[in-house]
Amino acid sequence: MSNYLLQIADKLKAFGVRVLAIRSDAADLSSHQDLVNKVLAEFGKIDILVNNAGVFGGSPLGQITEAEFDRVFNTNTKVRPMQSA
């Protein structure tokens, strides 16, 4: 997890905000339930869930490799932690 993210979490905590910083891979379906479990363990419930993940391959479509296409497609289409909640 980035130091920047942890610094922001610490600053929010200093103001009394309950914060849980979690690194998760949106393209990895098995990590979705783990993410939900951590949030529920910390807060007891999920009031609002915003699915916000998306990547761009960076290469023109005709030049993108299959591995890069798979990474982009998996990240942009497999995001479904809401189903786990």
C-alpha positions as CSV (number, residue, x, y, z in Angstrom):
1,M,0.0,0.0,0.0
2,S,1.3,3.4,-0.8
3,N,2.7,5.6,1.9
4,Y,0.6,8.5,0.5
5,L,-2.6,6.5,1.1
6,L,-1.6,5.6,4.6
7,Q,-0.7,9.3,5.3
8,I,-4.1,10.4,4.2
9,A,-5.8,7.8,6.3
10,D,-3.7,8.9,9.3
11,K,-4.7,12.5,8.7
12,L,-8.4,11.6,8.6
13,K,-8.1,9.5,11.7
14,A,-6.6,12.6,13.5
15,F,-9.9,14.3,12.8
16,G,-11.8,11.4,14.3
17,V,-12.9,9.9,11.0
18,R,-13.1,6.1,11.0
19,V,-10.9,5.0,8.1
20,L,-9.9,1.7,6.7
21,A,-7.3,1.8,3.9
22,I,-7.4,-1.4,1.8
23,R,-5.5,-2.3,-1.3
24,S,-7.5,-4.5,-3.6
25,D,-7.3,-5.7,-7.2
26,A,-10.6,-5.0,-9.0
27,A,-9.8,-7.6,-11.7
28,D,-9.4,-10.4,-9.0
29,L,-12.8,-11.7,-8.2
30,S,-11.6,-13.6,-5.2
31,S,-10.4,-10.4,-3.5
32,H,-13.9,-8.9,-3.6
33,Q,-15.3,-11.0,-0.8
34,D,-12.1,-10.4,1.3
35,L,-12.6,-6.6,0.8
36,V,-16.2,-6.8,1.9
37,N,-15.3,-9.0,4.9
38,K,-12.7,-6.5,6.1
39,V,-15.1,-3.6,5.8
40,L,-17.8,-5.5,7.6
41,A,-15.4,-6.5,10.4
42,E,-14.3,-2.9,10.9
43,F,-17.6,-1.0,10.5
44,G,-20.3,-3.7,10.8
45,K,-22.2,-2.7,7.7
46,I,-21.8,-1.0,4.3
47,D,-23.9,2.1,3.8
48,I,-22.6,3.2,0.5
49,L,-20.5,1.3,-2.1
50,V,-19.0,3.0,-5.1
51,N,-17.5,0.8,-7.8
52,N,-14.9,2.9,-9.4
53,A,-12.3,1.0,-11.4
54,G,-11.1,1.3,-14.9
55,V,-8.0,1.2,-16.9
56,F,-6.8,2.0,-20.4
57,G,-4.3,-0.1,-22.3
58,G,-2.4,2.9,-23.6
59,S,-1.8,1.3,-27.0
60,P,-4.0,1.7,-30.2
61,L,-6.5,-1.2,-30.4
62,G,-4.6,-2.7,-33.4
63,Q,-1.4,-2.8,-31.4
64,I,-2.5,-4.0,-28.0
65,T,-1.1,-7.3,-26.9
66,E,-3.5,-10.1,-25.8
67,A,-2.1,-9.9,-22.2
68,E,-2.8,-6.1,-22.1
69,F,-6.3,-6.6,-23.6
70,D,-7.0,-9.2,-20.9
71,R,-5.8,-6.9,-18.1
72,V,-8.0,-4.0,-19.4
73,F,-11.0,-6.2,-20.0
74,N,-10.8,-8.0,-16.7
75,T,-10.4,-4.7,-14.7
76,N,-13.1,-2.9,-16.5
77,T,-15.7,-5.7,-16.6
78,K,-15.2,-8.0,-13.6
79,V,-15.7,-5.4,-11.0
80,R,-18.6,-6.6,-8.8
81,P,-17.9,-6.3,-5.1
82,M,-21.5,-5.1,-4.7
83,Q,-22.7,-8.6,-5.3
84,S,-20.5,-9.8,-2.4
85,A,-22.1,-7.2,0.0
